[in-house]
Amino acid sequence: MPSPVQTAALLFDLDGTLLHSDPLHAQIFIDLFAARGVAIDTAYYLRHMHGRLNEDIFTEFFPDEDAAQLSWDKEAAFRDKLGGKAPATAGAETLLARARAEGLGLAVVTNAPRVNAEAMLAAIGLADAFDAIIIGDECDRGKPHPDPYLAAMAQLNADPARCIAFEDSPSGVRAAAASGAYTVGLESSLDADSLRAAGADMTITDFTAPALGPMLDRLTGARP
């Protein structure tokens, strides 16, 4: 039975947040569309696909094809391009170590398939860093709905008012904000204005941002 005392937590999107994976995803979509006679570019990917569930994308753009199979093929191609090692976003390891030392709950909340989430976390050396990994496809609804974030909060027994969520896409920002978490946008592929327009409370370029220190102080009660 969960403890009645709710904790504070940090909740992280994965693609584009804990690692800069968007260039890989964009190129795979560009190639996939080109094979079907449609020319797109990275800007098109960011406008129409960034942060969305694959099956929703493929159902919209290729309604006569098997969206589940296209999704599987696309994510297999991503894993091939990712390889076994990739850099985490600057400052991620330090932030996670501090959060762990101070007793904060930690979760990954992603629309990526579980096999991809596990591959990415292994590649950046953070496979064992989180208390929970919440997958959008395994919830009733994925992002942009808040269900994955609410599932993470429930699993961590976390108070939404004491959660900080980190996201890089409009879809993810909307999901995090709707869950009640304080939402920080990562400017990995989009600018601050785009992230704030989606609902981000603040934006940072990476996890070395000085503003994160005081935020964690307040979250843990070290500062009023």
C-alpha positions in Angstrom: 0.0 0.0 0.0 1.5 3.4 -1.0 2.7 5.7 1.8 0.3 8.5 2.6 3.3 10.9 2.6 3.8 12.1 -0.9 7.3 12.8 -2.2 8.9 15.2 -4.6 10.1 14.1 -7.9 12.0 14.9 -11.1 10.3 13.6 -14.3 12.3 13.4 -17.6 11.3 13.0 -21.2 14.0 11.0 -23.0 14.3 11.8 -26.7 15.7 15.3 -27.1 15.8 15.8 -23.3 18.3 13.4 -21.8 20.0 13.0 -25.1 20.0 15.0 -28.4 18.4 12.3 -30.6 16.2 14.5 -32.8 18.7 14.6 -35.7 18.5 10.8 -35.9 14.7 10.7 -35.8 14.5 13.5 -38.4 16.7 11.7 -40.8 14.8 8.4 -40.5 11.5 10.2 -41.2 13.1 12.0 -44.1 14.3 8.7 -45.6 11.0 6.9 -44.9 8.9 9.7 -46.6 11.4 9.9 -49.5 10.9 6.1 -50.1 7.2 7.0 -50.6 7.8 9.9 -52.9 7.3 12.6 -50.4 10.1 15.2 -49.7 10.3 16.6 -46.2 13.0 18.3 -44.1 14.0 18.7 -40.5 11.8 21.8 -40.1 8.8 19.7 -41.3 9.7 16.9 -38.8 9.8 19.4 -36.0 6.4 20.9 -36.9 4.5 17.7 -37.6 6.1 14.8 -35.8 8.3 15.9 -33.0 7.2 14.3 -29.7 4.2 12.5 -31.2 3.4 8.8 -31.0 4.6 7.0 -34.2 1.3 5.2 -34.8 -0.5 8.5 -34.8 1.9 9.9 -37.3 1.8 7.0 -39.7 -2.0 6.7 -39.4 -2.2 10.4 -40.5 0.3 10.4 -43.3 0.1 6.8 -44.6 -3.4 5.6 -43.8 -3.3 2.7 -46.3 -0.2 1.2 -44.6 0.2 -0.8 -41.4 1.0 1.9 -38.8 2.2 -0.6 -36.2 4.7 -2.2 -38.7 5.9 1.2 -39.9 6.5 2.2 -36.3 8.4 -0.9 -35.6 10.6 -0.5 -38.7 11.2 3.2 -37.9 12.3 2.5 -34.3 14.5 -0.4 -35.4 16.3 2.0 -37.8 16.7 4.5 -34.9 18.3 1.9 -32.7 20.7 1.0 -35.5 21.7 4.7 -35.9 22.0 5.2 -32.2 24.5 2.5 -31.6 25.7 1.4 -28.2 27.1 4.7 -26.8 25.9 8.3 -27.0 26.4 11.4 -24.9 23.8 12.4 -22.3 22.7 16.0 -22.2 25.2 18.2 -20.4 24.7 18.2 -16.6 22.2 15.3 -16.6 24.4 12.9 -14.5 25.2 15.6 -11.9 21.6 16.6 -11.6 20.4 13.0 -11.2 23.1 12.3 -8.6 22.1 15.3 -6.5 18.4 14.3 -6.8 19.1 10.8 -5.7 21.2 11.9 -2.8 18.4 14.2 -1.6 15.7 11.5 -1.8 13.8 12.8 -4.8 11.8 10.3 -6.9 13.1 9.9 -10.5 11.2 8.8 -13.6 11.6 8.7 -17.3 8.3 9.6 -19.1 8.5 8.9 -22.8 6.5 8.2 -26.0 9.3 6.0 -27.2 8.7 2.2 -27.3 10.2 0.5 -24.2 12.9 -1.3 -26.3 14.1 2.1 -27.5 13.9 3.7 -24.1 16.0 1.0 -22.7 18.5 1.2 -25.6 18.8 5.0 -25.1 19.3 4.9 -21.4 22.0 2.2 -21.8 23.7 4.2 -24.5 24.0 7.3 -22.3 25.0 5.3 -19.2 21.8 5.9 -17.2 20.1 2.5 -17.4 19.9 2.2 -13.6 19.3 5.9 -12.7 15.5 5.9 -12.5 12.9 4.5 -10.2 10.3 4.2 -13.0 10.2 4.2 -16.8 6.7 5.2 -18.1 6.0 4.5 -21.7 3.2 6.4 -23.5 2.1 3.4 -25.5 1.6 1.5 -22.3 -0.8 4.1 -20.9 -4.4 4.7 -21.9 -3.2 7.7 -23.9 0.3 8.9 -24.7 1.5 12.5 -24.8 0.2 15.2 -25.5 -2.3 13.8 -22.9 -1.1 13.9 -19.3 -1.7 10.2 -18.6 2.0 9.2 -18.8 3.0 11.9 -16.3 0.1 11.0 -14.0 1.2 7.4 -14.1 4.7 8.3 -13.1 3.4 10.4 -10.2 1.2 7.5 -9.1 4.1 5.0 -9.2 6.4 7.4 -7.3 3.7 8.5 -4.9 4.6 12.0 -5.8 2.7 15.2 -5.2 2.1 17.0 -8.6 2.8 20.3 -6.9 6.3 19.0 -5.9 7.2 17.6 -9.3 9.4 19.2 -12.0 9.1 17.8 -15.5 11.7 18.3 -18.3 10.5 18.3 -21.9 11.7 19.3 -25.3 8.6 19.1 -27.5 5.3 20.9 -27.6 3.5 17.6 -27.2 5.5 16.7 -24.1 5.3 20.2 -22.6 1.5 20.1 -22.9 1.4 16.7 -21.3 3.6 17.7 -18.4 1.9 21.0 -17.8 -1.6 19.3 -17.8 -0.4 16.8 -15.1 0.3 19.7 -12.7 4.1 19.5 -12.8 6.2 22.5 -13.0 7.4 22.2 -16.6 10.9 23.1 -17.8 11.5 23.2 -21.6 14.8 22.0 -23.0 16.0 24.1 -25.9 17.5 21.1 -27.8 15.6 21.5 -31.0 13.1 24.3 -30.4 13.6 27.8 -29.1 12.3 29.2 -25.8 9.4 31.0 -27.3 8.0 27.8 -28.9 8.4 25.9 -25.7 6.7 28.6 -23.6 3.9 28.9 -26.1 3.2 25.2 -25.5 3.0 25.8 -21.7 6.6 25.6 -20.4 7.1 27.5 -17.1 10.7 28.2 -17.9 13.3 27.0 -20.4 17.0 26.0 -20.2 19.6 25.0 -22.7 20.9 22.0 -20.7 21.0 20.7 -17.2 24.0 22.9 -16.2 21.6 25.8 -16.0 22.3 27.8 -12.8 18.5 28.2 -12.2 18.1 24.5 -11.4 20.1 24.7 -8.2 17.6 27.1 -6.4 14.7 25.1 -7.9 15.9 21.9 -6.3 16.6 23.8 -3.0 13.0 24.8 -2.9 11.8 21.3 -3.8 13.8 19.7 -1.0 13.0 22.4 1.6 16.6 23.7 1.7 15.4 27.1 0.7 11.9 28.8 1.2 
